């Protein structure tokens, strides 16, 4: 019986790759990559020449059975995504679930994921939080936002730069204009930036300065005002 390794890859700076992740990828019989062109740049940088196969949300239902069979036959398979930890708003859950069902050992290496540095550097409470990832684009979006109106924990969202201002404007409608927020973009890259303030402040900033790159939005939870002094 082989093994499945879930291997985080850098969200920006290639130096964020761990020694263990490099070793596992070099030893794997097969590397499953979300986009072989994107991952090819990383693998070339670290002189990793192992066999690579495309594995993304459009083909994973078709390929998962054959991959499980290869692992059962004794092969070691490593799963990577374009950036960060597979399964966190990226493909990965399906193959992990099937391996667990088939009593195949699954090891997820610790490593890069975008929301952790964004949360820690936000200045907002991080002892408890809820990860929402990408909100639904159409159906269910407003329902989800309404459900989060009473959320007291810090909330984490992923968003495209093209939809950032629109999303922040919707947050004003559901959370209020004065809700604290931190927008972190281009994490661990040359132009990394965190913009903090109220929703109004941050909307103003990104209305004037066009957002670019990968975006993580950290929104403060609803404050409990019951214990405030009058």
N, C-alpha and C positions, 0 to 999 in steps of 0.2 A: 504493500500500500504506500502510495506517495503522500504528498502533503501540499496544501495550498498556503502560500504566503501572501498576505496583503501588505503591499509595500508603499508607504507614503513617499512622494517625490516633492521636490521644492516647489513652493508657490511662486517663487521669484528667483532669488539668488541660488545658483547651482551649488554653492558651497554649503547650503543647508542640508545636503544629502548626508546621511550617516554612513559610517564605515560598514556597519552591519548590512544596511540596505544595498550597498554596492556589492558586498560579498554574496548576498542571497541572489541578486540578479545575475551575477556571473556564474553561479552554480546551478541556476534553474534550467530545467530541460526546455521550458517554454515560458515566454513572457507574454501575458495578455495586456494589451495596451488599448486605451480608449481611442487614441489617434496615433497610428504608427509613425506618421510624419513628425508630430510633435515630440513623441517619446524618442524617436530616432536621434534627435538632437542631443537629448540627455544621455542616451546610451553611447553615442559616439564620443561625447565628452569624457566619459569614464571608460572608454575602450571596452565596452560590453558588446559582444558580437553574437549572443545567443539568439535562437529562433524566436521570432515575435509574431503574434497573431492579433488581428483587430478584434476588440471586444467592447462593444458599446451598446447603448440602450435600444438601437434599432436591430441588432442581430443577436443579442445575448440569449433570447429565448430559443433561438435555433441552434446555438452552439454549445449551450451549457451541458447537454447530455454527453456529447463527445468529449468535452473537457473532463467531466467527472470520470468517464471511462478511462481516459488516459492516466488520471491520477490513481485510479484503482489498479491500473496495470503497473504502477510503480514510479510514475514520473513525478517530478517536483515542478509545480506551476507557480509562477509569481504574477500577481495581479497589480497593475499600476493604472493610474488615471493621468490625465493631462497635467494635473497639479494637485498637490495635497493628498489626503487620505481617501482611497477608494471607498465608496459607500456613503460618504458625506456629501450629499447633493451631486453625486457622481455614480456611475455604474459600479456594482460590486455586491449589493445585497443578494441578488438572485443566485450567483455562483456560490457565495458563502452559505446561503440557506441550503442549497442542494448538497454541498459537501457535508454539512452538519447532519442532514438527513441520511447520508450514506456512511456515517461514522468515519469520515475523512478528517484528519487533523487539520485545523485551521489556525494559523498564527498571524496575528496582525502586529506588525512592527510599530513601535512608537515613532512619531515623526511629525512632519509638517502638516498643519491644517490652518486655513486662513482665519477662522473665527477666534481662535485662542489668543494670538497676539493682538488682534483688534479689540477683543473684550478687555484684556488686561491693561492695555494702554489707553482705554477710553476714559478712565477716571470714574466710571459708573460702577455700582456695586457688582461684584463678580463672585460672591460666595454662593449665590443661587441665580440661575438664569434659565431661559428656555430658548432652544434653537429652533427657528422656524424655517431656515433655508430660503428658497425662492417661494414667494407667494404665488398662488394660482394666477394665471394671466387674465382669465375671464371668469368662468364659472366657479363660484365658491370664494372668490377673492374678498368681496365685501362681507360675506358671512364670517370668514376667518378673521378679518380685522375687527368686526363687531365683537367676536368672541374674546379678542385680546384686550378689549377696552378696560376690563377689570383686572388684568394681569399685573401682579405686584412685582414679579421678578423682572430683571433686566432681559430684554428681548433682542435676539440676534437674527438678522435677515441678510440674505445675499441679493444683490441686484445688479442689473446691467447699467452701465453709465448712461445709456440712451433713455432709460426709464427712471433714473434716479430722482429727478426733480418732481416728476409726476407722482412717484411713490411717496416721497416726503410730504407732498401737498395732501395726499390722501391720509397720511398719518396725522396731519393737523386736524382734519375733519373728525377723526376717531379718537385721538389722544390729546388734542389741544395744542395750541400754538407754542405754549411755554414748556412743553415736555422736553427734557434734556436728551440730546442725541450726539453721537460721535460717528462720523462717516470716515472710514479708513479705506484708502485705495492704494493699489500697487504695493501690497505688503512685501517687504524684503527686497524691493527693487530700487533702482536709483532714485526714482521720483516718488517714493513713498510719502504719503501725506495723511494726516488725521485732522479733520475739521470738526471742532467741538462747539457746542452752544445749545441754544433752544432750536426747535424745529424752524422757527422763523429765521433765526440767524443763519442756519446752515442752508436753507432754501435760497436766501439772498446771496450767499457766497457762490453757490453752484449755478445760480441764474446768471451771474456775472462771469464766472470762471467755468467754462465747459468741462464737465467731469470726463475723465478718461481712465481706462484700465479696469481691473477687477475691483468690485465694490463690496465692502462689508458695512452694514448699518447696525449700530448698537443703540437701542432706545431704552431709556430709563423706564422702569415699571411705574404703575400708578401708586402714588404715595398714600399711605394710610393717615388720614387727617383726624382720626377719632381722638388721638392722644395729644393733639396740638393745643397749646394754651390759647385761650381767647384774649 
